[in-house]
Amino acid sequence: MADFVFKANIAHYKELLATETDARKIEMLHKLLAEEEAKLAEWRKQNSRSKAAE
């Protein structure tokens, strides 16, 4: 479930970046996108370990 939320947020930020023209908003969207991608990577890392332990 959490991965769905991360992926949805990433897709949303990419959609916004495709049309945004304001430099400050673009900078913020890049930051948010990077943060969400990092969260997804960390979530996958933690969950791959817990599944391997089972």
N, C-alpha and C positions, 0 to 999 in steps of 0.2 A: 504493500500500500504506500509506504513512504517513498519508494522509488518512483511511483506514479506521480506523486506530487512534485518531486524534484524534476522529473522529465517534463511535466506540464509547465512548470515555472520556466525552465530552460527554453522550451518552445515559445512561450509567451514573450520572453525577453528578446529572443531572436526575431520574432515578428515585429516587435516594437522598433528594434534596431533597423529593420529593413526600410522603415518609413520616416524615422525621426531625423530632423534636420538641425535641431538645437544642440550645439556642442556640449553644453553642460549636461543635458539629458542623455546624450550619447555616452558621455563619460560615466555617468551614474549607471546606465544600463549595462555597460561593459563590466563595471564593478559587481553589480548584482548577478550578472551572468557567471562571472568567474567564481563568485561565492557559492552559487547554487551548484555549479559543476563540481566544486571542491566538496560540498556536502554530499553529493551523489557518490563521488568516488570514495569518500570515507564510509558512507553507509554500506556500499558494496563490499569494501574491504572488511568491515566488521561482520557483516552477515555471511560472507564466504567462510570466515573462520568459525563462526558458530555452527554452520551447517556441516563443516568438515569434522567438528568435534562430536557430532551426534552419531 
